[in-house]
Amino acid sequence: MGRVIGIDLGTTNSCAAVIEGGHPVVIPNAEGQRTTPSVVAFAKTGERLVGEPAKRQAVTNAAGTVASVKRLMGTDTQISLNGKNYAPQQISAFILQKLKADAEAYLGEPVTEAVITVPAYFGDAQRQATKDAGRIAGLTVRRIINEPTAASLAYGLDGGQPQTVMVYDLGGGTFDVSLIRIGDGVAQVLATCGDNHLGGDDFDARIVAWLAQGFQKEHGVDLMADPIAVQRLRQEAEGAKKALSAALQTVIDLPFIATGPQGPLHLHAELTRAGFDAMTADLVERTALPVRNALQDAGLAANDLDQVLLVGGATRIPAVQAKVLRMVDVAPSKALNPDECVALGAAVQAGRLGGEALAAGEGLLLLDVTPLTLSIETVGGVATHLIERNSTIPTRYSRVFTTAAPFQSTVEIKVLQGERQLARDNTLIGNFTLTGIKRAWAGVPQIEVTFDIDANGIVKVSAKDLDTGKQQGITITGTSNLSEAEIERAARDAALYTGQDRERKAAIEALNAAEAALYRVDAALGGPAGKALPREQKAHIKEAQKALERALRRKTAEAMTPADTDALTAARTALEAAAAPLL
Ligand code: AMP
């Protein structure tokens, strides 16, 4: 069995880590970076790009590029890229495949198992979708853990002192707050709350809207109608936001952003931190309610907190840090790198599951909670709570169902997630039908249905006929999840890209080796040994050189077929053989 890696599959950036020598370390990607942009693209040639190369070409290939797909996980939205549709799970799987391949290159062994983190506030469909993405990428997901909990695991390593910690996690697309008690070898999550649709992207969007409005007023041109202009605006807006975390003012320049009657139009704007704070004040404010709710659910007051950990890149925004300080009056700890601590914590959990020896203090036992209440719909459309939010997981609850009509052989049960009183205001996570109920008068059959929330936060349902002790048939149909067959098909599709990536790597290596051989032979021919070589032998080498140059001509890794790669390698080997006495 290979090693289990920890993966932070982020909205904006993703990061992988593994245990080495008892400690978690970040796995650098093929580009040498510690985090990988969560961006996927299909180039015009059909080639798939993931991470930095995909992000770099986003402006010129807006229709073929997708970012922030995490926001769509658990929905049935289809993402259209250059005319082909993908489920969010498939796009996430492409990112996971890259992290997997980079980890394999780093570790020098196959990687087939992972712990993946999700926002604490992710519901069942989103967790299931994340697990499916792992499968599509060829990874067995050993555990889904909550991001803030992972951060606290990473933190628990250094501290280890008994304390109550608030993890305030504002990433690219989601906001979570978790209250965790660390001590006596246990990290117990007391409460968690959040907003799945609040993150750094929303701050960028405010700057984009402000820039577009200003431009419309000045030039009468709607930049939002042009996808390429929007991509450029987004990139600049993110850059400006980041700059304003350190500087009090920044300049945004986008030359040739549009064309007017008089020719090209340029965008130039100046944004101060005060201006940025004013246009995003309500977003910062929106984090207050989940903090209050989490404290209330945990039965804590703000002054019970010993430590505040800031996680997620967007917590670098000074107004966000100021807001945290105002709410809880504890100066946030700077002990962790907000971009990496989630992956490091995931690696700690992965190491535990994989049986790695962990350094002292890193073997914290993790007790997590379910973020949302689980209910079923009962008469009158009421959501009857079965498992309350913030219950420690894994947990289970059983309830006996019976029939409402005589000789009824099936019962339909709707499972809901959410805090509202009426079924229709909550998220329907699945329907199931109890079948094979024996013929009896209404109210006679006794079927015990058990709802489990497993350690991943994923809901499982089973049923037993109390008369006969037999298991009842249950088919749960999720609202947005992929079927088994769809997952398998997607996994096969994704595996094709692994082949493509391998071919591309082989092509790049063959190109490099060919160029290096030409250079070496040239240098040798020019040297004393080359000059002393008999004429026929020299002619033979020159011929092999020409053949290799022909094979190399106008070849790029993108355009090469496996046959081209083989031909190039054969030509290079022939040259090396001919020039062997010189080399
Ligand atoms: P994460 O999903 O945790 O990687 O968070 C990414 C989000 O953090 C994105 O919206 C980034 O634009 C944002 N971010 C990263 N660095 C900074 C910074 N220095 N200032 C403000 N936001 C940042």
Residues whose N, C-alpha, C, O or C-beta is under 5 A from the ligand:
A	BS01	AMP	G10 T11 T12 N13 L170 G171 G172 G200 D201 E238 K241 K242 S245 G312 G313 A314 R316 I317 P338
